[in-house]
Amino acid sequence: MPDGPRLRALEERHAALERQISEEDARPRPDEAALTRLKLEKLKLKEEMERLRKN
């Protein structure tokens, strides 16, 4: 699979974003703008991973 390394890199970034989202959400007063930005980036990565898996 030629996209294997790319897919693994996306999966690692996706996991890192999940950790960042959890950390931000656990704060007493989470930054909603940051959460929104992180979640959108995570969604884009998920869509890219799905696209790569289908090819």
C-alpha positions in Angstrom: 0.0 0.0 0.0 1.8 3.2 -1.1 -0.3 5.4 1.2 0.7 3.3 4.3 3.1 5.7 5.8 0.8 8.6 5.1 -2.1 6.8 6.7 -0.1 6.0 9.8 1.0 9.7 10.1 -2.6 10.8 9.8 -3.7 8.2 12.5 -0.9 9.5 14.8 -2.0 13.1 14.3 -5.7 12.1 14.8 -4.8 10.4 18.2 -2.8 13.5 19.2 -5.8 15.7 18.5 -8.0 13.4 20.5 -5.7 13.9 23.5 -5.6 17.7 23.0 -9.4 17.8 22.8 -9.7 15.7 26.0 -7.2 17.9 27.8 -8.9 21.1 26.8 -12.4 19.7 27.6 -11.2 18.7 31.1 -10.1 22.2 32.0 -12.4 24.1 34.3 -13.2 26.7 31.6 -12.4 25.1 28.2 -11.6 27.4 25.3 -14.6 26.7 23.0 -12.9 28.3 20.0 -9.9 26.0 20.4 -12.1 23.0 20.9 -14.0 23.8 17.7 -10.7 24.3 15.7 -9.3 21.0 17.1 -12.5 19.1 16.3 -12.6 20.4 12.8 -9.0 19.4 12.2 -9.7 16.0 13.6 -12.7 15.6 11.3 -10.7 16.5 8.3 -8.0 14.0 9.2 -10.7 11.3 9.6 -12.1 12.1 6.2 -8.6 11.9 4.7 -7.9 8.6 6.4 -11.2 7.1 5.1 -10.4 8.3 1.6 -6.9 6.7 1.7 -8.4 3.4 3.0 -10.9 3.2 0.1 -8.1 3.5 -2.5 
